[in-house]
Amino acid sequence: MIPALMPTYNRADLAFVRGEGVWLYAADGRRFLDFGAGIATSSLGHNHPHLVAAITDQASRVMHVSNLYRVPEAERLAERLVAASFADSVFFCNSGAEANEAMVKMIRKTMAETGQPDRYRVICFEGAFHGRTLAMLAATGNAKYLAGFGPCVEGFDHVPFNDIEAVRRAIGPETAGIIVEPIQGEGGIRPARLEFLRALRDICDEHGLVLGMDEIQSGMGRTGRLFAHQWAGITPDVMSLAKGIAGGFPMGAVLAREWVAKHLTAGSHGTTFGGNPLACAAANAVLDVILAPGFLAGVERVADHLWNALSAVVEECPAIFEEVRGAGLMLGLKCRVPQAHVQQAWLEEGLLAVNAGENVVRLVPPLIVSAAECDQAVAMIRAACRRLASASAAAA
Ligand code: PLP
C-alpha cells in the first residue's frame, strides 16, 4: 500500500527533532554533524537565534497579506539585494525551480518586447540542474528526469559545460539567452572555469543575448563571495536564487538588470506567496548575518581550511577518493568506490552529506561552520575511510 506521504524521495531512516548550529539531533538521541545543510539551504545552521527571533517576531505581527498590497519587508529586502549585487530589481517567489521559470520568462519577454519575438531559445549545459517543473526539466535536459512526463517543453538547447566553442556553434537566430550554474551542484560540484564565464559574458554582449546565472545553490555566500559569479569578475543580466536565501524558510528570487526586469510588467507574472512578510523577514535576517563585516571572509578562511584537510584525506585514501572539487563551502569529493557506500560510512560516524552526480559526495555545511567543526567532520571521514578499507579487505 502506498504510504500517506507520497514516496517521491529515497529517504534515509532518520528523523530529526532538533538542531543547534551545525548539529542535528535524531529522535533516538543520536547527533549528527550536518554537512548537508538540507542540501545547501540551512545557511545559518539550525536554531540560529537571530533568524528564529526574526521569524517569531514577524509571525506574531503579520505573516501573509498578498501582493495586492505593499509589503515593506519585501521592499527592504529587494533594496538590500539590489545594493549588494549587479541587479536593479528583484522578483520574489518560493523555490528554485520557480525562480528559474521566472528567469526564463524574463529572457523570452525581453526579446519579445524588443522586437525579436522569434528569439526564445535558451542555451543550457550538460550536467545542469534547474529544477523539476516541466520547463525546468527541459532546461535541465536529463533524460532520466524527463522520462514519462510527456512532450518536453520546447526552447532549450544543451551544449557541453565549459566548452565555449560549443556555445558559439549553438547560437542561432532564435537564441535569446544562456543559463549557467557557476558551479554545477547536482551535476557533481563541477565549477565553470572563470575564463568560460567571462567568455559567456562576451558572447552574450556580442550577440545581444541575456546572460542568466542560476545561483540557487552557489549564491548567498556559499562560495565565500555573496555570489559565485563574482569570482570571475563578471555580472550576469539576470540571476536566480533560492536555497540559502532565507536560511531554510522556503523562498526564491530573481535579480535582474533593468533592461531585462522592466518587461515583467504588472499582470505578466505573479505568485500568491512570493515575497510575503514572513519569508522576507527570514531573508532579511539571513542578510543581516552574511553581510556583516568579515562574515564572508570568515567563510573563505574556514573553506580554505576544509579544502586543505580534505585534500590531505584524498592523498591518504587514494583507493576511496579521487579529488576534492568546488569552491568555498560548496565542495565535493569524487569517489572511486560507490558514493552511497561512502555516505553510509560517514553516516555511521555521525556525519551527514549529500550525493551529487559523477559519483561525488557533497559537503555543503552551514556557512556558520567553524574550523574546529570542519576538523571534527574530517576526523569522521578518516574513521569512515578506515571502516571502508577494512570492509573491502575483508571482502577480498
Ligand atoms: N537550480 C539549482 C542550481 C539547484 O541546485 C536546484 C536545487 O537543487 C534548483 C535549481 C531547484 O531548486 P528547488 O528544488 O528549490 O526547486
Residues whose N, C-alpha, C, O or C-beta is under 5 A from the ligand:
A	BS01	PLP	S95 G96 A97 E98 F129 H130 G131 E181 G185 D214 I216 Q217 A242
